[in-house]
């Protein structure tokens, strides 16, 4: 087996390649989808000064004490998606749909029969909420002056040629595994590129560390397909109380569970006639698992029969995550006028050390106006600084430090505004709302806007609710974190139908 880490210089070069995380991962796990009960989503998720709804309790735990009776609620949703991708002047879209459980909740309010009590009611609640759903598909089509060879060159430069050549007693699987265990992700990418005939050493000397591309092109055609799946679930355990029925206070302790998978496949063609490389296919699979913890505190002040103010603070979420990955490369090329389909497919699943990610917290201020028994309005204003996300590990590495710097430089402080209202006609309620979140990624038009509408019906302790939500979500990210860093502008237009059923115990 090869003798790696021979010199201090090589150790220094290897350090940045020890992990496979990217700055976008921090953003991905920070974003919250617009999910929840049908009443909540119909009112644009604007409930911060109201309470009395299961999803509202997840946002502001003080709202649990607003419930008058023990209650159970469940919500299911159907989402139809139209996902578009703009790339170097080309646009492509994919349509698909999915179904999911958005929310399940249980609340038990306990009343004190002593009319002189300062705390006439306390409440215990449990809520499950689908914090985010990762089921997505995108297809990126276009041409570029930069190819995937730049990705492999980025990782190859600085590594000695003798460390990428197979010895007489070595196999692709064996060397790929050794590189992953002893050097890291970046060295594996260099090995794939070299063995796949995409990059070659500048000179044929064992200690050569400079590389050139075997691909020649002015522009290449790129077809990139990515499919993601998984979920980010939040389980909230809440204690709330009503002080003299004028001030509602609440605390939630939250458990988070993350499951994420991504498969992506890039096919590149259109090389010049003089190029020895004719076609490249590069495929990756990533699976991430983890769990986390956070807390929330909140309050609702009843200033009058009509006017209420609310405030809530969601702490940072501390996530423990670990990754698994698998990849392969196929290159169609010529070697001395002989056509070869070069397949480099290590039968290896890479596993990476557990790492820690701090998701930034958020603060929400709310104001509500209640029109007696006829209806209500609520306005929420939320701030979250996505640039405060941070990777951490017990032995901090140069690589993770560089990621944290990139996160601070790339992501911004977002503002989310939501306005929702409800009007009641005896047993029937009509609801609607608007919400918007902006400035999540610096120097882009990334953000989210949406409109919502819904109906509710209540009879004998049972309530049914239906909501319709149309969203527009924009964000930008590079194809790959290094080398081939061309920006893709993504657009999602999900249309969501949510149905909820609540019953009093």
TAQUI-V237613 format. One record per residue. N is the residue number from 1. RES is the residue in three letters. PSI is psi as a letter, one per 40 degrees, with the letter a starting at -180 (999 if undefined). D_CENTER is the distance of its C-alpha to the mean C-alpha in whole Angstrom. Layout:
# TAQUI-V237613
n=(N;N)
res=(RES;RES)
psi=(PSI;PSI)
d_center=(D_CENTER;D_CENTER)
This chain:
# TAQUI-V237613
n=(1;2;3;4;5;6;7;8;9;10;11;12;13;14;15;16;17;18;19;20;21;22;23;24;25;26;27;28;29;30;31;32;33;34;35;36;37;38;39;40;41;42;43;44;45;46;47;48;49;50;51;52;53;54;55;56;57;58;59;60;61;62;63;64;65;66;67;68;69;70;71;72;73;74;75;76;77;78;79;80;81;82;83;84;85;86;87;88;89;90;91;92;93;94;95;96;97;98;99;100;101;102;103;104;105;106;107;108;109;110;111;112;113;114;115;116;117;118;119;120;121;122;123;124;125;126;127;128;129;130;131;132;133;134;135;136;137;138;139;140;141;142;143;144;145;146;147;148;149;150;151;152;153;154;155;156;157;158;159;160;161;162;163;164;165;166;167;168;169;170;171;172;173;174;175;176;177;178;179;180;181;182;183;184;185;186;187;188;189;190;191;192;193;194;195;196;197;198;199;200;201;202;203;204;205;206;207;208;209;210;211;212;213;214;215;216;217;218;219;220;221;222;223;224;225;226;227;228;229;230;231;232;233;234;235;236;237;238;239;240;241;242;243;244;245;246;247;248;249;250;251;252;253;254;255;256;257;258;259;260;261;262;263;264;265;266;267;268;269;270;271;272;273;274;275;276;277;278;279;280;281;282;283;284;285;286;287;288;289;290;291;292;293;294;295;296;297;298;299;300;301;302;303;304;305;306;307;308;309;310;311;312;313;314;315;316;317;318;319;320;321;322;323;324;325;326;327;328;329;330;331;332;333;334;335;336;337;338;339;340;341;342;343;344;345;346;347;348;349;350;351;352;353;354;355;356;357;358;359;360;361;362;363;364;365;366;367;368;369;370;371;372;373;374;375;376;377;378;379;380;381;382;383;384;385;386;387;388;389;390;391;392;393;394;395;396;397;398;399;400;401;402;403;404;405;406;407;408;409;410;411;412;413;414;415;416;417;418;419;420;421;422;423;424;425;426;427;428;429;430;431;432;433;434;435;436;437;438;439;440;441;442;443;444;445;446;447;448;449;450;451;452;453;454;455;456;457;458;459;460;461;462;463;464;465;466;467;468;469;470;471;472;473;474;475;476;477;478;479;480;481;482;483;484;485;486;487;488;489;490;491;492;493;494;495;496;497;498;499;500;501;502;503;504;505)
res=(UNK;UNK;UNK;UNK;UNK;UNK;UNK;UNK;UNK;UNK;UNK;UNK;UNK;UNK;UNK;UNK;UNK;UNK;UNK;UNK;UNK;UNK;UNK;UNK;UNK;UNK;UNK;UNK;UNK;UNK;UNK;UNK;UNK;UNK;UNK;UNK;UNK;UNK;UNK;UNK;UNK;UNK;UNK;UNK;UNK;UNK;UNK;UNK;UNK;UNK;UNK;UNK;UNK;UNK;UNK;UNK;UNK;UNK;UNK;UNK;UNK;UNK;UNK;UNK;UNK;UNK;UNK;UNK;UNK;UNK;UNK;UNK;UNK;UNK;UNK;UNK;UNK;UNK;UNK;UNK;UNK;UNK;UNK;UNK;UNK;UNK;UNK;UNK;UNK;UNK;UNK;UNK;UNK;UNK;UNK;UNK;UNK;UNK;UNK;UNK;UNK;UNK;UNK;UNK;UNK;UNK;UNK;UNK;UNK;UNK;UNK;UNK;UNK;UNK;UNK;UNK;UNK;UNK;UNK;UNK;UNK;UNK;UNK;UNK;UNK;UNK;UNK;UNK;UNK;UNK;UNK;UNK;UNK;UNK;UNK;UNK;UNK;UNK;UNK;UNK;UNK;UNK;UNK;UNK;UNK;UNK;UNK;UNK;UNK;UNK;UNK;UNK;UNK;UNK;UNK;UNK;UNK;UNK;UNK;UNK;UNK;UNK;UNK;UNK;UNK;UNK;UNK;UNK;UNK;UNK;UNK;UNK;UNK;UNK;UNK;UNK;UNK;UNK;UNK;UNK;UNK;UNK;UNK;UNK;UNK;UNK;UNK;UNK;UNK;UNK;UNK;UNK;UNK;UNK;UNK;UNK;UNK;UNK;UNK;UNK;UNK;UNK;UNK;UNK;UNK;UNK;UNK;UNK;UNK;UNK;UNK;UNK;UNK;UNK;UNK;UNK;UNK;UNK;UNK;UNK;UNK;UNK;UNK;UNK;UNK;UNK;UNK;UNK;UNK;UNK;UNK;UNK;UNK;UNK;UNK;UNK;UNK;UNK;UNK;UNK;UNK;UNK;UNK;UNK;UNK;UNK;UNK;UNK;UNK;UNK;UNK;UNK;UNK;UNK;UNK;UNK;UNK;UNK;UNK;UNK;UNK;UNK;UNK;UNK;UNK;UNK;UNK;UNK;UNK;UNK;UNK;UNK;UNK;UNK;UNK;UNK;UNK;UNK;UNK;UNK;UNK;UNK;UNK;UNK;UNK;UNK;UNK;UNK;UNK;UNK;UNK;UNK;UNK;UNK;UNK;UNK;UNK;UNK;UNK;UNK;UNK;UNK;UNK;UNK;UNK;UNK;UNK;UNK;UNK;UNK;UNK;UNK;UNK;UNK;UNK;UNK;UNK;UNK;UNK;UNK;UNK;UNK;UNK;UNK;UNK;UNK;UNK;UNK;UNK;UNK;UNK;UNK;UNK;UNK;UNK;UNK;UNK;UNK;UNK;UNK;UNK;UNK;UNK;UNK;UNK;UNK;UNK;UNK;UNK;UNK;UNK;UNK;UNK;UNK;UNK;UNK;UNK;UNK;UNK;UNK;UNK;UNK;UNK;UNK;UNK;UNK;UNK;UNK;UNK;UNK;UNK;UNK;UNK;UNK;UNK;UNK;UNK;UNK;UNK;UNK;UNK;UNK;UNK;UNK;UNK;UNK;UNK;UNK;UNK;UNK;UNK;UNK;UNK;UNK;UNK;UNK;UNK;UNK;UNK;UNK;UNK;UNK;UNK;UNK;UNK;UNK;UNK;UNK;UNK;UNK;UNK;UNK;UNK;UNK;UNK;UNK;UNK;UNK;UNK;UNK;UNK;UNK;UNK;UNK;UNK;UNK;UNK;UNK;UNK;UNK;UNK;UNK;UNK;UNK;UNK;UNK;UNK;UNK;UNK;UNK;UNK;UNK;UNK;UNK;UNK;UNK;UNK;UNK;UNK;UNK;UNK;UNK;UNK;UNK;UNK;UNK;UNK;UNK;UNK;UNK;UNK;UNK;UNK;UNK;UNK;UNK;UNK;UNK;UNK;UNK;UNK;UNK;UNK;UNK;UNK;UNK;UNK;UNK;UNK;UNK;UNK;UNK;UNK;UNK;UNK;UNK;UNK;UNK;UNK;UNK;UNK;UNK;UNK;UNK;UNK;UNK;UNK;UNK;UNK;UNK;UNK;UNK;UNK;UNK;UNK)
psi=(i;i;g;i;f;d;i;d;d;d;d;d;d;d;d;e;e;e;i;e;i;i;d;d;d;d;d;d;e;d;h;h;i;g;i;a;i;d;d;d;d;d;f;f;f;g;e;d;e;d;a;e;i;d;d;d;d;d;d;h;e;d;e;d;e;d;i;d;i;h;i;i;i;i;h;i;i;h;h;h;i;g;h;i;h;h;h;f;e;i;h;i;i;h;h;i;i;i;i;i;h;d;i;h;i;h;i;g;i;h;i;h;e;h;e;e;h;d;g;e;h;i;i;h;i;h;h;h;h;g;d;i;h;e;h;i;h;i;h;h;h;a;i;i;e;h;i;e;d;d;d;d;d;d;d;d;h;e;h;i;d;e;e;e;h;h;i;d;e;i;i;d;d;d;d;d;d;d;d;d;d;d;d;a;d;d;d;d;d;d;d;d;d;d;d;e;f;d;i;i;i;d;i;f;i;d;e;h;e;i;i;i;i;e;h;h;i;d;i;i;h;h;h;h;h;h;h;i;i;a;i;h;i;h;h;h;h;h;h;i;i;h;h;f;f;d;h;h;i;i;h;h;h;h;h;i;h;h;h;h;i;h;h;i;h;h;h;h;a;f;i;i;d;e;h;e;h;d;i;h;h;h;i;i;h;h;h;h;i;i;i;a;i;i;i;i;i;i;i;h;h;h;d;a;d;d;h;i;i;i;i;i;h;h;i;i;h;h;h;h;i;i;i;i;i;i;i;i;h;h;h;h;i;h;h;f;e;h;h;h;h;h;h;g;g;h;f;h;h;h;h;i;i;h;i;h;h;h;h;i;a;i;h;h;i;i;h;i;h;h;g;b;e;d;a;i;i;i;h;i;h;h;h;h;g;d;e;e;i;h;i;i;i;d;g;h;i;d;d;d;d;d;d;d;d;d;d;d;d;d;i;i;h;i;h;h;h;h;h;i;i;h;h;h;g;b;e;h;h;h;i;i;i;i;i;h;h;i;f;d;h;i;f;i;f;i;a;h;i;i;i;i;i;i;i;i;h;h;h;f;e;i;h;i;i;h;i;h;h;h;i;h;h;h;i;i;i;i;d;i;d;i;c;g;f;h;h;h;h;i;h;h;g;h;h;h;h;h;h;i;h;i;i;i;999)
d_center=(39;38;39;36;35;39;39;37;36;34;33;31;30;28;26;24;23;22;19;16;13;12;11;8;7;8;6;3;4;6;5;8;9;13;14;17;21;23;25;22;20;23;24;21;19;22;24;24;28;28;27;29;25;23;20;22;22;19;19;22;24;27;27;28;32;32;32;36;36;34;31;29;26;24;22;21;19;20;17;19;17;18;16;17;17;20;21;24;26;25;23;22;20;19;20;19;18;17;18;17;18;17;19;22;24;27;29;33;34;38;40;43;47;48;48;49;45;43;40;41;38;35;32;30;27;24;21;18;15;12;10;7;8;7;10;11;14;15;18;19;23;25;27;27;29;27;27;25;28;27;24;26;29;26;26;30;31;33;33;37;38;39;36;35;38;39;42;44;43;39;37;33;32;34;33;29;29;31;29;26;27;30;28;24;22;23;27;26;25;28;30;28;29;33;33;32;34;32;33;36;38;40;43;44;44;43;42;40;37;36;35;35;34;36;34;36;35;35;32;30;28;25;23;20;18;14;13;10;11;10;9;8;12;14;18;20;23;25;29;30;33;36;38;41;39;38;35;32;30;28;26;23;22;18;17;13;13;10;11;9;11;11;15;16;20;21;25;27;31;33;35;38;41;42;39;39;36;35;32;29;26;23;21;18;16;14;13;11;13;13;14;14;17;17;20;21;24;25;29;30;34;36;38;40;40;38;36;33;31;28;26;23;21;18;18;15;13;15;13;15;13;15;15;17;18;20;22;25;27;29;32;35;37;41;43;47;47;45;42;39;36;35;32;30;28;28;28;26;23;22;21;19;20;18;16;15;13;13;11;13;15;16;20;21;24;26;29;31;34;36;38;40;40;39;35;33;31;28;26;23;22;19;18;15;15;12;14;15;12;14;15;18;20;24;25;24;23;24;21;19;21;20;16;17;19;17;14;17;18;15;14;16;17;16;18;17;20;21;25;26;29;31;35;37;40;41;39;37;34;32;29;27;25;23;20;18;16;16;16;13;13;17;20;18;18;14;14;14;17;19;22;23;26;27;30;31;34;36;39;40;37;35;33;31;28;27;24;23;20;20;17;16;13;13;12;13;12;15;16;16;16;20;23;22;19;20;18;16;16;14;15;14;17;16;19;19;22;22;25;25;28;30;33;35;36)
